[in-house]
């Protein structure tokens, strides 16, 4: 459930910044995206745990497609939505 809450907060913050976003979009050759920021051409992946090897493979696919990848790792230390929003905000591209 933390994945969906983190995703919802990320989408909310991006939309509040005036960004156009889509969720669960699919790019051929890459797969399904968690959150794609159309304005910045950035894919935000929400992850609870991901190995370094998987991250490097994912980054290569996105680079080939001309899309930046930002991985937001879900913190295990908080259930406070305000803290979670503050944590997520540090990963977001303003423009």
PDB file of N, CA, C and O in Angstrom:
ATOM      1  N   UNK A   1       0.822  -1.201   0.000  1.00  0.00           N
ATOM      2  CA  UNK A   1       0.000   0.000   0.000  1.00  0.00           C
ATOM      3  C   UNK A   1       0.869   1.270   0.000  1.00  0.00           C
ATOM      4  O   UNK A   1       0.452   2.311  -0.509  1.00  0.00           O
ATOM      5  N   UNK A   2       2.081   1.176   0.575  1.00  0.00           N
ATOM      6  CA  UNK A   2       2.972   2.340   0.579  1.00  0.00           C
ATOM      7  C   UNK A   2       3.310   2.788  -0.844  1.00  0.00           C
ATOM      8  O   UNK A   2       3.488   3.977  -1.110  1.00  0.00           O
ATOM      9  N   UNK A   3       3.395   1.814  -1.751  1.00  0.00           N
ATOM     10  CA  UNK A   3       3.688   2.142  -3.153  1.00  0.00           C
ATOM     11  C   UNK A   3       2.609   3.068  -3.719  1.00  0.00           C
ATOM     12  O   UNK A   3       2.919   4.094  -4.324  1.00  0.00           O
ATOM     13  N   UNK A   4       1.356   2.704  -3.521  1.00  0.00           N
ATOM     14  CA  UNK A   4       0.245   3.485  -4.084  1.00  0.00           C
ATOM     15  C   UNK A   4       0.112   4.846  -3.409  1.00  0.00           C
ATOM     16  O   UNK A   4      -0.208   5.835  -4.069  1.00  0.00           O
ATOM     17  N   UNK A   5       0.351   4.905  -2.120  1.00  0.00           N
ATOM     18  CA  UNK A   5       0.277   6.189  -1.413  1.00  0.00           C
ATOM     19  C   UNK A   5       1.393   7.110  -1.893  1.00  0.00           C
ATOM     20  O   UNK A   5       1.165   8.295  -2.138  1.00  0.00           O
ATOM     21  N   UNK A   6       2.601   6.562  -2.026  1.00  0.00           N
ATOM     22  CA  UNK A   6       3.728   7.360  -2.513  1.00  0.00           C
ATOM     23  C   UNK A   6       3.478   7.829  -3.933  1.00  0.00           C
ATOM     24  O   UNK A   6       3.803   8.964  -4.284  1.00  0.00           O
ATOM     25  N   UNK A   7       2.904   6.963  -4.749  1.00  0.00           N
ATOM     26  CA  UNK A   7       2.581   7.319  -6.136  1.00  0.00           C
ATOM     27  C   UNK A   7       1.541   8.443  -6.160  1.00  0.00           C
ATOM     28  O   UNK A   7       1.691   9.404  -6.915  1.00  0.00           O
ATOM     29  N   UNK A   8       0.508   8.333  -5.357  1.00  0.00           N
ATOM     30  CA  UNK A   8      -0.546   9.355  -5.314  1.00  0.00           C
ATOM     31  C   UNK A   8       0.017  10.703  -4.864  1.00  0.00           C
ATOM     32  O   UNK A   8      -0.332  11.739  -5.430  1.00  0.00           O
ATOM     33  N   UNK A   9       0.875  10.696  -3.864  1.00  0.00           N
ATOM     34  CA  UNK A   9       1.488  11.940  -3.384  1.00  0.00           C
ATOM     35  C   UNK A   9       2.361  12.548  -4.475  1.00  0.00           C
ATOM     36  O   UNK A   9       2.345  13.762  -4.677  1.00  0.00           O
ATOM     37  N   UNK A  10       3.121  11.716  -5.179  1.00  0.00           N
ATOM     38  CA  UNK A  10       3.991  12.209  -6.251  1.00  0.00           C
ATOM     39  C   UNK A  10       3.173  12.860  -7.353  1.00  0.00           C
ATOM     40  O   UNK A  10       3.508  13.952  -7.812  1.00  0.00           O
ATOM     41  N   UNK A  11       2.104  12.199  -7.782  1.00  0.00           N
ATOM     42  CA  UNK A  11       1.238  12.760  -8.820  1.00  0.00           C
ATOM     43  C   UNK A  11       0.617  14.063  -8.340  1.00  0.00           C
ATOM     44  O   UNK A  11       0.584  15.039  -9.089  1.00  0.00           O
ATOM     45  N   UNK A  12       0.127  14.098  -7.112  1.00  0.00           N
ATOM     46  CA  UNK A  12      -0.475  15.304  -6.558  1.00  0.00           C
ATOM     47  C   UNK A  12       0.511  16.470  -6.582  1.00  0.00           C
ATOM     48  O   UNK A  12       0.171  17.572  -7.014  1.00  0.00           O
ATOM     49  N   UNK A  13       1.741  16.216  -6.112  1.00  0.00           N
ATOM     50  CA  UNK A  13       2.743  17.288  -6.063  1.00  0.00           C
ATOM     51  C   UNK A  13       3.115  17.777  -7.459  1.00  0.00           C
ATOM     52  O   UNK A  13       3.253  18.980  -7.679  1.00  0.00           O
ATOM     53  N   UNK A  14       3.278  16.853  -8.402  1.00  0.00           N
ATOM     54  CA  UNK A  14       3.616  17.255  -9.774  1.00  0.00           C
ATOM     55  C   UNK A  14       2.490  18.074 -10.402  1.00  0.00           C
ATOM     56  O   UNK A  14       2.748  19.083 -11.058  1.00  0.00           O
ATOM     57  N   UNK A  15       1.250  17.645 -10.204  1.00  0.00           N
ATOM     58  CA  UNK A  15       0.108  18.392 -10.761  1.00  0.00           C
ATOM     59  C   UNK A  15      -0.007  19.770 -10.106  1.00  0.00           C
ATOM     60  O   UNK A  15      -0.338  20.753 -10.768  1.00  0.00           O
ATOM     61  N   UNK A  16       0.268  19.832  -8.812  1.00  0.00           N
ATOM     62  CA  UNK A  16       0.222  21.121  -8.118  1.00  0.00           C
ATOM     63  C   UNK A  16       1.300  22.070  -8.653  1.00  0.00           C
ATOM     64  O   UNK A  16       1.140  23.289  -8.605  1.00  0.00           O
ATOM     65  N   UNK A  17       2.400  21.500  -9.165  1.00  0.00           N
ATOM     66  CA  UNK A  17       3.461  22.297  -9.784  1.00  0.00           C
ATOM     67  C   UNK A  17       3.099  22.684 -11.218  1.00  0.00           C
ATOM     68  O   UNK A  17       3.855  23.396 -11.879  1.00  0.00           O
ATOM     69  N   UNK A  18       1.939  22.215 -11.701  1.00  0.00           N
ATOM     70  CA  UNK A  18       1.496  22.552 -13.045  1.00  0.00           C
ATOM     71  C   UNK A  18       1.977  21.593 -14.129  1.00  0.00           C
ATOM     72  O   UNK A  18       1.852  21.892 -15.316  1.00  0.00           O
ATOM     73  N   UNK A  19       2.520  20.454 -13.738  1.00  0.00           N
ATOM     74  CA  UNK A  19       3.026  19.483 -14.705  1.00  0.00           C
ATOM     75  C   UNK A  19       1.914  18.579 -15.213  1.00  0.00           C
ATOM     76  O   UNK A  19       0.965  18.263 -14.495  1.00  0.00           O
ATOM     77  N   UNK A  20       2.054  18.173 -16.463  1.00  0.00           N
ATOM     78  CA  UNK A  20       1.148  17.179 -17.040  1.00  0.00           C
ATOM     79  C   UNK A  20       1.779  15.820 -16.815  1.00  0.00           C
ATOM     80  O   UNK A  20       2.918  15.582 -17.215  1.00  0.00           O
ATOM     81  N   UNK A  21       1.030  14.920 -16.169  1.00  0.00           N
ATOM     82  CA  UNK A  21       1.556  13.596 -15.859  1.00  0.00           C
ATOM     83  C   UNK A  21       0.555  12.514 -16.250  1.00  0.00           C
ATOM     84  O   UNK A  21      -0.654  12.736 -16.304  1.00  0.00           O
ATOM     85  N   UNK A  22       1.111  11.338 -16.519  1.00  0.00           N
ATOM     86  CA  UNK A  22       0.288  10.150 -16.742  1.00  0.00           C
ATOM     87  C   UNK A  22       0.859   9.043 -15.870  1.00  0.00           C
ATOM     88  O   UNK A  22       2.046   9.038 -15.543  1.00  0.00           O
ATOM     89  N   UNK A  23      -0.002   8.111 -15.502  1.00  0.00           N
ATOM     90  CA  UNK A  23       0.458   6.965 -14.726  1.00  0.00           C
ATOM     91  C   UNK A  23       0.192   5.694 -15.518  1.00  0.00           C
ATOM     92  O   UNK A  23      -0.711   5.631 -16.353  1.00  0.00           O
ATOM     93  N   UNK A  24       0.992   4.702 -15.236  1.00  0.00           N
ATOM     94  CA  UNK A  24       0.860   3.390 -15.862  1.00  0.00           C
ATOM     95  C   UNK A  24       0.924   3.451 -17.382  1.00  0.00           C
ATOM     96  O   UNK A  24       0.298   2.639 -18.063  1.00  0.00           O
ATOM     97  N   UNK A  25       1.677   4.408 -17.917  1.00  0.00           N
ATOM     98  CA  UNK A  25       1.872   4.495 -19.370  1.00  0.00           C
ATOM     99  C   UNK A  25       2.835   3.396 -19.791  1.00  0.00           C
ATOM    100  O   UNK A  25       3.604   2.889 -18.974  1.00  0.00           O
ATOM    101  N   UNK A  26       2.793   3.034 -21.053  1.00  0.00           N
ATOM    102  CA  UNK A  26       3.692   1.999 -21.554  1.00  0.00           C
ATOM    103  C   UNK A  26       4.495   2.537 -22.731  1.00  0.00           C
ATOM    104  O   UNK A  26       3.938   3.134 -23.652  1.00  0.00           O
ATOM    105  N   UNK A  27       5.802   2.321 -22.693  1.00  0.00           N
ATOM    106  CA  UNK A  27       6.690   2.694 -23.790  1.00  0.00           C
ATOM    107  C   UNK A  27       7.245   1.402 -24.378  1.00  0.00           C
ATOM    108  O   UNK A  27       7.785   0.560 -23.660  1.00  0.00           O
ATOM    109  N   UNK A  28       7.104   1.256 -25.690  1.00  0.00           N
ATOM    110  CA  UNK A  28       7.584   0.046 -26.366  1.00  0.00           C
ATOM    111  C   UNK A  28       9.072  -0.144 -26.099  1.00  0.00           C
ATOM    112  O   UNK A  28       9.860   0.795 -26.216  1.00  0.00           O
ATOM    113  N   UNK A  29       9.441  -1.343 -25.746  1.00  0.00           N
ATOM    114  CA  UNK A  29      10.834  -1.665 -25.495  1.00  0.00           C
ATOM    115  C   UNK A  29      11.298  -1.382 -24.080  1.00  0.00           C
ATOM    116  O   UNK A  29      12.378  -1.813 -23.676  1.00  0.00           O
ATOM    117  N   UNK A  30      10.478  -0.653 -23.322  1.00  0.00           N
ATOM    118  CA  UNK A  30      10.837  -0.344 -21.931  1.00  0.00           C
ATOM    119  C   UNK A  30       9.883  -1.025 -20.972  1.00  0.00           C
ATOM    120  O   UNK A  30      10.297  -1.685 -20.019  1.00  0.00           O
ATOM    121  N   UNK A  31       8.605  -0.855 -21.238  1.00  0.00           N
ATOM    122  CA  UNK A  31       7.603  -1.429 -20.349  1.00  0.00           C
ATOM    123  C   UNK A  31       6.723  -0.357 -19.742  1.00  0.00           C
ATOM    124  O   UNK A  31       6.654   0.772 -20.229  1.00  0.00           O
ATOM    125  N   UNK A  32       6.053  -0.737 -18.669  1.00  0.00           N
ATOM    126  CA  UNK A  32       5.096   0.143 -17.995  1.00  0.00           C
ATOM    127  C   UNK A  32       5.816   1.081 -17.036  1.00  0.00           C
ATOM    128  O   UNK A  32       6.729   0.679 -16.315  1.00  0.00           O
ATOM    129  N   UNK A  33       5.388   2.334 -17.043  1.00  0.00           N
ATOM    130  CA  UNK A  33       5.978   3.369 -16.198  1.00  0.00           C
ATOM    131  C   UNK A  33       5.062   3.659 -15.019  1.00  0.00           C
ATOM    132  O   UNK A  33       3.839   3.610 -15.157  1.00  0.00           O
ATOM    133  N   UNK A  34       5.638   3.958 -13.869  1.00  0.00           N
ATOM    134  CA  UNK A  34       4.804   4.353 -12.725  1.00  0.00           C
ATOM    135  C   UNK A  34       4.190   5.721 -12.978  1.00  0.00           C
ATOM    136  O   UNK A  34       2.968   5.858 -13.036  1.00  0.00           O
ATOM    137  N   UNK A  35       5.044   6.739 -13.131  1.00  0.00           N
ATOM    138  CA  UNK A  35       4.577   8.109 -13.357  1.00  0.00           C
ATOM    139  C   UNK A  35       5.467   8.734 -14.419  1.00  0.00           C
ATOM    140  O   UNK A  35       6.692   8.742 -14.295  1.00  0.00           O
ATOM    141  N   UNK A  36       4.839   9.255 -15.460  1.00  0.00           N
ATOM    142  CA  UNK A  36       5.611   9.928 -16.508  1.00  0.00           C
ATOM    143  C   UNK A  36       5.234  11.398 -16.530  1.00  0.00           C
ATOM    144  O   UNK A  36       4.069  11.749 -16.719  1.00  0.00           O
ATOM    145  N   UNK A  37       6.234  12.259 -16.335  1.00  0.00           N
ATOM    146  CA  UNK A  37       6.055  13.706 -16.371  1.00  0.00           C
ATOM    147  C   UNK A  37       6.269  14.142 -17.817  1.00  0.00           C
ATOM    148  O   UNK A  37       7.402  14.177 -18.298  1.00  0.00           O
ATOM    149  N   UNK A  38       5.191  14.472 -18.501  1.00  0.00           N
ATOM    150  CA  UNK A  38       5.234  14.833 -19.913  1.00  0.00           C
ATOM    151  C   UNK A  38       6.039  16.108 -20.128  1.00  0.00           C
ATOM    152  O   UNK A  38       6.791  16.213 -21.096  1.00  0.00           O
ATOM    153  N   UNK A  39       5.886  17.069 -19.237  1.00  0.00           N
ATOM    154  CA  UNK A  39       6.562  18.362 -19.393  1.00  0.00           C
ATOM    155  C   UNK A  39       8.083  18.249 -19.318  1.00  0.00           C
ATOM    156  O   UNK A  39       8.788  18.974 -20.018  1.00  0.00           O
ATOM    157  N   UNK A  40       8.590  17.363 -18.491  1.00  0.00           N
ATOM    158  CA  UNK A  40      10.040  17.237 -18.288  1.00  0.00           C
ATOM    159  C   UNK A  40      10.633  15.988 -18.929  1.00  0.00           C
ATOM    160  O   UNK A  40      11.849  15.797 -18.899  1.00  0.00           O
ATOM    161  N   UNK A  41       9.792  15.138 -19.508  1.00  0.00           N
ATOM    162  CA  UNK A  41      10.235  13.867 -20.081  1.00  0.00           C
ATOM    163  C   UNK A  41      11.009  13.047 -19.048  1.00  0.00           C
ATOM    164  O   UNK A  41      12.113  12.562 -19.295  1.00  0.00           O
ATOM    165  N   UNK A  42      10.377  12.915 -17.879  1.00  0.00           N
ATOM    166  CA  UNK A  42      10.985  12.188 -16.762  1.00  0.00           C
ATOM    167  C   UNK A  42      10.031  11.084 -16.320  1.00  0.00           C
ATOM    168  O   UNK A  42       8.828  11.298 -16.177  1.00  0.00           O
ATOM    169  N   UNK A  43      10.594   9.908 -16.109  1.00  0.00           N
ATOM    170  CA  UNK A  43       9.829   8.821 -15.534  1.00  0.00           C
ATOM    171  C   UNK A  43      10.209   8.690 -14.066  1.00  0.00           C
ATOM    172  O   UNK A  43      11.387   8.575 -13.725  1.00  0.00           O
ATOM    173  N   UNK A  44       9.205   8.708 -13.206  1.00  0.00           N
ATOM    174  CA  UNK A  44       9.409   8.497 -11.783  1.00  0.00           C
ATOM    175  C   UNK A  44       8.980   7.075 -11.459  1.00  0.00           C
ATOM    176  O   UNK A  44       7.815   6.718 -11.632  1.00  0.00           O
ATOM    177  N   UNK A  45       9.913   6.273 -10.993  1.00  0.00           N
ATOM    178  CA  UNK A  45       9.615   4.909 -10.567  1.00  0.00           C
ATOM    179  C   UNK A  45       9.593   4.885  -9.048  1.00  0.00           C
ATOM    180  O   UNK A  45      10.527   5.349  -8.394  1.00  0.00           O
ATOM    181  N   UNK A  46       8.523   4.342  -8.496  1.00  0.00           N
ATOM    182  CA  UNK A  46       8.375   4.221  -7.055  1.00  0.00           C
ATOM    183  C   UNK A  46       8.775   2.798  -6.688  1.00  0.00           C
ATOM    184  O   UNK A  46       8.169   1.837  -7.162  1.00  0.00           O
ATOM    185  N   UNK A  47       9.777   2.665  -5.857  1.00  0.00           N
ATOM    186  CA  UNK A  47      10.307   1.341  -5.518  1.00  0.00           C
ATOM    187  C   UNK A  47      10.461   1.175  -4.012  1.00  0.00           C
ATOM    188  O   UNK A  47      10.902   2.086  -3.312  1.00  0.00           O
ATOM    189  N   UNK A  48      10.091  -0.001  -3.533  1.00  0.00           N
ATOM    190  CA  UNK A  48      10.351  -0.303  -2.131  1.00  0.00           C
ATOM    191  C   UNK A  48      11.737  -0.916  -1.992  1.00  0.00           C
ATOM    192  O   UNK A  48      12.474  -0.583  -1.064  1.00  0.00           O
ATOM    193  N   UNK A  49      12.086  -1.789  -2.887  1.00  0.00           N
ATOM    194  CA  UNK A  49      13.423  -2.379  -2.895  1.00  0.00           C
ATOM    195  C   UNK A  49      13.788  -2.671  -4.339  1.00  0.00           C
ATOM    196  O   UNK A  49      12.977  -3.201  -5.098  1.00  0.00           O
ATOM    197  N   UNK A  50      14.987  -2.332  -4.710  1.00  0.00           N
ATOM    198  CA  UNK A  50      15.426  -2.603  -6.076  1.00  0.00           C
ATOM    199  C   UNK A  50      16.939  -2.779  -6.042  1.00  0.00           C
ATOM    200  O   UNK A  50      17.653  -1.982  -5.434  1.00  0.00           O
ATOM    201  N   UNK A  51      17.411  -3.810  -6.690  1.00  0.00           N
ATOM    202  CA  UNK A  51      18.849  -4.056  -6.692  1.00  0.00           C
ATOM    203  C   UNK A  51      19.552  -3.076  -7.625  1.00  0.00           C
ATOM    204  O   UNK A  51      18.944  -2.538  -8.550  1.00  0.00           O
ATOM    205  N   UNK A  52      20.824  -2.854  -7.372  1.00  0.00           N
ATOM    206  CA  UNK A  52      21.624  -1.956  -8.191  1.00  0.00           C
ATOM    207  C   UNK A  52      21.672  -2.431  -9.645  1.00  0.00           C
ATOM    208  O   UNK A  52      21.634  -1.615 -10.566  1.00  0.00           O
ATOM    209  N   UNK A  53      21.754  -3.730  -9.850  1.00  0.00           N
ATOM    210  CA  UNK A  53      21.786  -4.278 -11.216  1.00  0.00           C
ATOM    211  C   UNK A  53      20.498  -3.962 -11.958  1.00  0.00           C
ATOM    212  O   UNK A  53      20.540  -3.588 -13.130  1.00  0.00           O
ATOM    213  N   UNK A  54      19.355  -4.107 -11.298  1.00  0.00           N
ATOM    214  CA  UNK A  54      18.070  -3.799 -11.933  1.00  0.00           C
ATOM    215  C   UNK A  54      17.950  -2.312 -12.241  1.00  0.00           C
ATOM    216  O   UNK A  54      17.410  -1.934 -13.281  1.00  0.00           O
ATOM    217  N   UNK A  55      18.449  -1.470 -11.347  1.00  0.00           N
ATOM    218  CA  UNK A  55      18.407  -0.025 -11.567  1.00  0.00           C
ATOM    219  C   UNK A  55      19.244   0.340 -12.792  1.00  0.00           C
ATOM    220  O   UNK A  55      18.802   1.122 -13.634  1.00  0.00           O
ATOM    221  N   UNK A  56      20.438  -0.216 -12.894  1.00  0.00           N
ATOM    222  CA  UNK A  56      21.313   0.084 -14.035  1.00  0.00           C
ATOM    223  C   UNK A  56      20.709  -0.380 -15.353  1.00  0.00           C
ATOM    224  O   UNK A  56      20.826   0.317 -16.361  1.00  0.00           O
ATOM    225  N   UNK A  57      20.065  -1.546 -15.364  1.00  0.00           N
ATOM    226  CA  UNK A  57      19.385  -2.027 -16.583  1.00  0.00           C
ATOM    227  C   UNK A  57      18.249  -1.091 -16.964  1.00  0.00           C
ATOM    228  O   UNK A  57      18.083  -0.755 -18.136  1.00  0.00           O
ATOM    229  N   UNK A  58      17.472  -0.671 -15.985  1.00  0.00           N
ATOM    230  CA  UNK A  58      16.350   0.234 -16.244  1.00  0.00           C
ATOM    231  C   UNK A  58      16.847   1.570 -16.793  1.00  0.00           C
ATOM    232  O   UNK A  58      16.274   2.110 -17.739  1.00  0.00           O
ATOM    233  N   UNK A  59      17.915   2.100 -16.197  1.00  0.00           N
ATOM    234  CA  UNK A  59      18.455   3.378 -16.656  1.00  0.00           C
ATOM    235  C   UNK A  59      18.893   3.302 -18.113  1.00  0.00           C
ATOM    236  O   UNK A  59      18.642   4.230 -18.883  1.00  0.00           O
ATOM    237  N   UNK A  60      19.537   2.223 -18.495  1.00  0.00           N
ATOM    238  CA  UNK A  60      19.990   2.069 -19.882  1.00  0.00           C
ATOM    239  C   UNK A  60      18.812   2.088 -20.847  1.00  0.00           C
ATOM    240  O   UNK A  60      18.888   2.715 -21.904  1.00  0.00           O
ATOM    241  N   UNK A  61      17.726   1.410 -20.496  1.00  0.00           N
ATOM    242  CA  UNK A  61      16.540   1.399 -21.364  1.00  0.00           C
ATOM    243  C   UNK A  61      15.968   2.801 -21.529  1.00  0.00           C
ATOM    244  O   UNK A  61      15.605   3.198 -22.637  1.00  0.00           O
ATOM    245  N   UNK A  62      15.885   3.550 -20.439  1.00  0.00           N
ATOM    246  CA  UNK A  62      15.305   4.887 -20.500  1.00  0.00           C
ATOM    247  C   UNK A  62      16.199   5.845 -21.269  1.00  0.00           C
ATOM    248  O   UNK A  62      15.706   6.680 -22.028  1.00  0.00           O
ATOM    249  N   UNK A  63      17.506   5.735 -21.083  1.00  0.00           N
ATOM    250  CA  UNK A  63      18.441   6.589 -21.822  1.00  0.00           C
ATOM    251  C   UNK A  63      18.290   6.352 -23.322  1.00  0.00           C
ATOM    252  O   UNK A  63      18.283   7.298 -24.110  1.00  0.00           O
ATOM    253  N   UNK A  64      18.171   5.084 -23.711  1.00  0.00           N
ATOM    254  CA  UNK A  64      17.997   4.760 -25.134  1.00  0.00           C
ATOM    255  C   UNK A  64      16.718   5.369 -25.686  1.00  0.00           C
ATOM    256  O   UNK A  64      16.662   5.724 -26.863  1.00  0.00           O
ATOM    257  N   UNK A  65      15.704   5.493 -24.866  1.00  0.00           N
ATOM    258  CA  UNK A  65      14.432   6.067 -25.299  1.00  0.00           C
ATOM    259  C   UNK A  65      14.396   7.587 -25.145  1.00  0.00           C
ATOM    260  O   UNK A  65      13.403   8.214 -25.513  1.00  0.00           O
ATOM    261  N   UNK A  66      15.453   8.187 -24.612  1.00  0.00           N
ATOM    262  CA  UNK A  66      15.493   9.633 -24.435  1.00  0.00           C
ATOM    263  C   UNK A  66      14.686  10.127 -23.255  1.00  0.00           C
ATOM    264  O   UNK A  66      14.242  11.275 -23.236  1.00  0.00           O
ATOM    265  N   UNK A  67      14.493   9.265 -22.267  1.00  0.00           N
ATOM    266  CA  UNK A  67      13.689   9.599 -21.090  1.00  0.00           C
ATOM    267  C   UNK A  67      14.577   9.528 -19.853  1.00  0.00           C
ATOM    268  O   UNK A  67      15.336   8.575 -19.678  1.00  0.00           O
ATOM    269  N   UNK A  68      14.478  10.543 -18.998  1.00  0.00           N
ATOM    270  CA  UNK A  68      15.212  10.510 -17.737  1.00  0.00           C
ATOM    271  C   UNK A  68      14.464   9.631 -16.742  1.00  0.00           C
ATOM    272  O   UNK A  68      13.236   9.544 -16.770  1.00  0.00           O
ATOM    273  N   UNK A  69      15.216   8.987 -15.873  1.00  0.00           N
ATOM    274  CA  UNK A  69      14.639   8.101 -14.866  1.00  0.00           C
ATOM    275  C   UNK A  69      15.023   8.602 -13.482  1.00  0.00           C
ATOM    276  O   UNK A  69      16.196   8.837 -13.191  1.00  0.00           O
ATOM    277  N   UNK A  70      14.008   8.761 -12.631  1.00  0.00           N
ATOM    278  CA  UNK A  70      14.239   9.092 -11.229  1.00  0.00           C
ATOM    279  C   UNK A  70      13.550   8.008 -10.404  1.00  0.00           C
ATOM    280  O   UNK A  70      12.348   7.779 -10.530  1.00  0.00           O
ATOM    281  N   UNK A  71      14.323   7.359  -9.574  1.00  0.00           N
ATOM    282  CA  UNK A  71      13.785   6.306  -8.724  1.00  0.00           C
ATOM    283  C   UNK A  71      13.579   6.867  -7.328  1.00  0.00           C
ATOM    284  O   UNK A  71      14.513   7.347  -6.686  1.00  0.00           O
ATOM    285  N   UNK A  72      12.338   6.798  -6.874  1.00  0.00           N
ATOM    286  CA  UNK A  72      11.995   7.244  -5.527  1.00  0.00           C
ATOM    287  C   UNK A  72      11.836   5.985  -4.685  1.00  0.00           C
ATOM    288  O   UNK A  72      10.884   5.223  -4.854  1.00  0.00           O
ATOM    289  N   UNK A  73      12.774   5.783  -3.784  1.00  0.00           N
ATOM    290  CA  UNK A  73      12.693   4.616  -2.911  1.00  0.00           C
ATOM    291  C   UNK A  73      11.788   4.944  -1.740  1.00  0.00           C
ATOM    292  O   UNK A  73      11.966   5.955  -1.061  1.00  0.00           O
ATOM    293  N   UNK A  74      10.825   4.084  -1.516  1.00  0.00           N
ATOM    294  CA  UNK A  74       9.846   4.307  -0.451  1.00  0.00           C
ATOM    295  C   UNK A  74      10.545   4.159   0.903  1.00  0.00           C
ATOM    296  O   UNK A  74      11.144   3.122   1.190  1.00  0.00           O
ATOM    297  N   UNK A  75      10.464   5.194   1.722  1.00  0.00           N
ATOM    298  CA  UNK A  75      11.086   5.088   3.044  1.00  0.00           C
ATOM    299  C   UNK A  75      10.293   4.147   3.946  1.00  0.00           C
ATOM    300  O   UNK A  75       9.062   4.147   3.929  1.00  0.00           O
ATOM    301  N   UNK A  76      10.995   3.362   4.717  1.00  0.00           N
ATOM    302  CA  UNK A  76      10.331   2.418   5.619  1.00  0.00           C
ATOM    303  C   UNK A  76      10.037   3.038   6.979  1.00  0.00           C
ATOM    304  O   UNK A  76       9.360   2.434   7.812  1.00  0.00           O
ATOM    305  N   UNK A  77      10.541   4.225   7.196  1.00  0.00           N
ATOM    306  CA  UNK A  77      10.488   4.798   8.540  1.00  0.00           C
ATOM    307  C   UNK A  77       9.291   5.692   8.828  1.00  0.00           C
ATOM    308  O   UNK A  77       9.172   6.204   9.940  1.00  0.00           O
ATOM    309  N   UNK A  78       8.406   5.894   7.868  1.00  0.00           N
ATOM    310  CA  UNK A  78       7.313   6.837   8.155  1.00  0.00           C
ATOM    311  C   UNK A  78       5.969   6.385   7.588  1.00  0.00           C
ATOM    312  O   UNK A  78       5.889   5.833   6.491  1.00  0.00           O
ATOM    313  N   UNK A  79       4.937   6.630   8.354  1.00  0.00           N
ATOM    314  CA  UNK A  79       3.563   6.488   7.895  1.00  0.00           C
ATOM    315  C   UNK A  79       2.891   7.859   7.876  1.00  0.00           C
ATOM    316  O   UNK A  79       1.715   7.974   7.533  1.00  0.00           O
ATOM    317  N   UNK A  80       3.636   8.890   8.242  1.00  0.00           N
ATOM    318  CA  UNK A  80       3.140  10.263   8.284  1.00  0.00           C
ATOM    319  C   UNK A  80       3.111  10.817   6.852  1.00  0.00           C
ATOM    320  O   UNK A  80       4.155  10.912   6.207  1.00  0.00           O
ATOM    321  N   UNK A  81       1.923  11.182   6.355  1.00  0.00           N
ATOM    322  CA  UNK A  81       1.782  11.647   4.978  1.00  0.00           C
ATOM    323  C   UNK A  81       2.526  12.951   4.724  1.00  0.00           C
ATOM    324  O   UNK A  81       3.049  13.159   3.629  1.00  0.00           O
ATOM    325  N   UNK A  82       2.580  13.822   5.708  1.00  0.00           N
ATOM    326  CA  UNK A  82       3.323  15.077   5.560  1.00  0.00           C
ATOM    327  C   UNK A  82       4.814  14.814   5.385  1.00  0.00           C
ATOM    328  O   UNK A  82       5.461  15.425   4.535  1.00  0.00           O
ATOM    329  N   UNK A  83       5.353  13.911   6.185  1.00  0.00           N
ATOM    330  CA  UNK A  83       6.763  13.542   6.057  1.00  0.00           C
ATOM    331  C   UNK A  83       7.035  12.884   4.708  1.00  0.00           C
ATOM    332  O   UNK A  83       8.057  13.140   4.072  1.00  0.00           O
ATOM    333  N   UNK A  84       6.107  12.037   4.287  1.00  0.00           N
ATOM    334  CA  UNK A  84       6.270  11.347   3.004  1.00  0.00           C
ATOM    335  C   UNK A  84       6.248  12.356   1.851  1.00  0.00           C
ATOM    336  O   UNK A  84       7.044  12.244   0.920  1.00  0.00           O
ATOM    337  N   UNK A  85       5.357  13.327   1.905  1.00  0.00           N
ATOM    338  CA  UNK A  85       5.298  14.362   0.862  1.00  0.00           C
ATOM    339  C   UNK A  85       6.591  15.174   0.845  1.00  0.00           C
ATOM    340  O   UNK A  85       7.114  15.480  -0.226  1.00  0.00           O
ATOM    341  N   UNK A  86       7.101  15.520   2.004  1.00  0.00           N
ATOM    342  CA  UNK A  86       8.363  16.257   2.093  1.00  0.00           C
ATOM    343  C   UNK A  86       9.500  15.433   1.489  1.00  0.00           C
ATOM    344  O   UNK A  86      10.332  15.969   0.757  1.00  0.00           O
ATOM    345  N   UNK A  87       9.538  14.153   1.785  1.00  0.00           N
ATOM    346  CA  UNK A  87      10.555  13.238   1.266  1.00  0.00           C
ATOM    347  C   UNK A  87      10.470  13.144  -0.263  1.00  0.00           C
ATOM    348  O   UNK A  87      11.490  13.239  -0.945  1.00  0.00           O
ATOM    349  N   UNK A  88       9.270  12.961  -0.795  1.00  0.00           N
ATOM    350  CA  UNK A  88       9.071  12.821  -2.247  1.00  0.00           C
ATOM    351  C   UNK A  88       9.459  14.101  -2.967  1.00  0.00           C
ATOM    352  O   UNK A  88      10.074  14.054  -4.033  1.00  0.00           O
ATOM    353  N   UNK A  89       9.109  15.232  -2.399  1.00  0.00           N
ATOM    354  CA  UNK A  89       9.327  16.522  -3.056  1.00  0.00           C
ATOM    355  C   UNK A  89      10.788  16.767  -3.436  1.00  0.00           C
ATOM    356  O   UNK A  89      11.063  17.448  -4.424  1.00  0.00           O
ATOM    357  N   UNK A  90      11.710  16.226  -2.673  1.00  0.00           N
ATOM    358  CA  UNK A  90      13.132  16.431  -2.962  1.00  0.00           C
ATOM    359  C   UNK A  90      13.566  15.757  -4.264  1.00  0.00           C
ATOM    360  O   UNK A  90      14.611  16.106  -4.814  1.00  0.00           O
ATOM    361  N   UNK A  91      12.793  14.812  -4.760  1.00  0.00           N
ATOM    362  CA  UNK A  91      13.123  14.111  -6.002  1.00  0.00           C
ATOM    363  C   UNK A  91      12.528  14.764  -7.252  1.00  0.00           C
ATOM    364  O   UNK A  91      12.946  14.442  -8.365  1.00  0.00           O
ATOM    365  N   UNK A  92      11.576  15.659  -7.095  1.00  0.00           N
ATOM    366  CA  UNK A  92      10.817  16.178  -8.223  1.00  0.00           C
ATOM    367  C   UNK A  92      11.577  17.265  -8.988  1.00  0.00           C
ATOM    368  O   UNK A  92      12.228  18.126  -8.395  1.00  0.00           O
ATOM    369  N   UNK A  93      11.478  17.202 -10.304  1.00  0.00           N
ATOM    370  CA  UNK A  93      12.075  18.226 -11.151  1.00  0.00           C
ATOM    371  C   UNK A  93      11.098  19.392 -11.268  1.00  0.00           C
ATOM    372  O   UNK A  93       9.934  19.194 -11.619  1.00  0.00           O
ATOM    373  N   UNK A  94      11.564  20.599 -10.978  1.00  0.00           N
ATOM    374  CA  UNK A  94      10.644  21.742 -11.005  1.00  0.00           C
ATOM    375  C   UNK A  94      10.245  22.163 -12.418  1.00  0.00           C
ATOM    376  O   UNK A  94       9.161  22.713 -12.605  1.00  0.00           O
ATOM    377  N   UNK A  95      11.104  21.915 -13.426  1.00  0.00           N
ATOM    378  CA  UNK A  95      10.759  22.339 -14.783  1.00  0.00           C
ATOM    379  C   UNK A  95      11.296  21.388 -15.823  1.00  0.00           C
ATOM    380  O   UNK A  95      11.093  21.602 -17.018  1.00  0.00           O
TER     381      UNK A  95
END
